[in-house]
């Protein structure tokens, strides 16, 4: 597997604009992402467990758990993650590449992360909402035809 590092997470919303908040995420604290009960059907349960619940022992150079990484990994699964890594150009992370990345992710994941980020980055909430809305505007117009 390719090592995607943390650039995916740093750039996920750098160029995000419109998004309709995910009602399921609205009740979550800003630092908490939903645990995915069916994640083990799509991804390595050990990796997901470490991301979601942390290691058994503390390691000083790293945080114990990563709810965002767990949520995205659980949403994508191993196959979905591999498809994204093969399809998307991560460097340089241009506006076009970041939009393609967002489109490659499951819609529910984008709206859930967007909803949580909007509650934390209040001054950017309108921008993030617009990015998410724009992201799926073409898709919704096509489905109405």
C-alpha positions in Angstrom: 0.0 0.0 0.0 1.1 3.5 -0.7 1.7 5.7 2.4 -0.7 8.6 2.2 0.7 10.3 5.3 -1.3 13.1 6.8 -1.7 15.2 3.7 -5.1 13.7 2.9 -6.4 14.9 6.3 -4.7 18.3 6.1 -6.1 19.0 2.7 -9.5 17.4 3.0 -11.3 20.7 3.7 -8.6 23.2 2.6 -10.6 23.8 -0.6 -13.9 22.5 0.6 -16.8 24.8 0.0 -20.4 23.7 0.0 -21.9 21.0 2.2 -25.2 20.2 3.6 -24.7 19.2 7.2 -25.2 15.5 8.0 -28.1 15.4 10.6 -26.5 12.2 12.2 -23.3 14.2 12.9 -25.1 17.2 14.3 -25.4 15.7 17.8 -21.8 14.6 18.1 -19.2 16.5 20.0 -16.8 18.3 17.7 -14.0 15.9 18.5 -16.0 12.7 18.1 -16.8 10.9 14.9 -19.3 8.0 14.7 -18.0 4.5 15.2 -18.9 2.3 12.3 -20.4 -1.0 13.4 -19.9 -2.6 10.0 -16.3 -1.3 9.5 -14.8 -4.8 10.0 -16.7 -5.9 6.9 -14.7 -3.5 4.8 -11.3 -3.1 6.5 -8.8 -4.7 8.7 -10.4 -4.8 12.2 -7.1 -4.5 14.0 -6.1 -1.3 12.1 -9.6 0.1 12.6 -9.6 -0.8 16.3 -6.2 1.0 16.9 -7.5 4.1 15.0 -10.8 4.1 16.8 -9.9 3.0 20.3 -6.2 3.6 20.5 -3.3 1.3 21.5 -3.2 -0.6 24.7 -0.2 1.4 25.8 0.7 5.1 25.5 3.3 6.1 23.0 4.8 9.5 23.7 5.3 10.5 20.0 1.7 9.9 18.8 -1.8 10.4 20.0 -3.5 7.3 21.4 -6.4 7.3 18.9 -7.5 9.0 15.7 -11.3 9.3 15.4 -11.1 11.1 12.0 -8.8 8.5 10.5 -10.9 5.7 12.0 -14.1 7.2 10.5 -12.6 7.7 7.1 -10.9 4.3 7.0 -14.1 2.6 8.2 -16.1 4.5 5.6 -13.8 3.6 2.7 -12.6 0.2 3.7 -9.5 -1.3 2.3 -10.7 -1.5 -1.3 -12.1 2.0 -1.2 -8.9 3.4 0.3 -6.9 1.6 -2.4 -9.1 3.1 -5.2 -8.7 6.6 -3.8 -4.9 6.2 -3.4 -4.6 5.0 -7.0 -7.1 7.6 -8.5 -6.2 10.8 -6.7 -3.1 13.0 -7.1 -2.2 14.1 -3.6 0.8 16.2 -4.4 0.5 19.0 -5.2 -2.9 19.3 -3.5 -4.4 21.8 -5.8 -8.0 23.0 -5.6 -8.9 20.6 -8.5 -7.2 17.7 -6.8 -8.9 18.4 -3.5 -12.3 18.5 -5.2 -11.5 15.2 -6.9 -10.5 13.8 -3.5 -13.7 14.9 -1.9 -15.7 13.4 -4.8 -13.9 10.1 -4.4 -15.0 9.8 -0.8 -18.4 8.5 0.2 -20.9 11.3 0.3 -22.0 10.5 3.9 -18.4 10.6 5.0 -17.9 14.1 3.4 -21.1 15.5 4.9 -20.4 14.0 8.4 -16.8 15.3 8.5 -18.1 18.6 7.1 -20.8 18.9 9.7 -18.3 18.3 12.5 -15.7 20.7 11.1 -18.4 23.4 10.6 -19.2 23.3 14.4 -15.5 23.7 15.2 -14.5 26.2 12.5 -17.5 28.4 12.9 -16.1 31.2 10.9 -15.6 28.8 7.9 -18.9 27.0 8.3 -20.7 28.9 5.5 -17.8 28.3 3.1 -17.6 24.6 4.0 -21.4 24.3 3.5 -21.2 25.9 0.1 -18.3 23.6 -1.0 -20.3 20.5 -0.1 -23.4 21.8 -1.8 -21.4 22.6 -4.9 -19.7 19.2 -4.8 -23.0 17.4 -5.2 -24.9 19.9 -7.2 -24.3 18.3 -10.6 -25.1 14.9 -9.2 -28.4 16.0 -7.8 -29.3 17.8 -11.1 -28.6 14.7 -13.1 -30.7 12.5 -10.7 -33.7 14.9 -11.2 -33.7 14.4 -15.0 
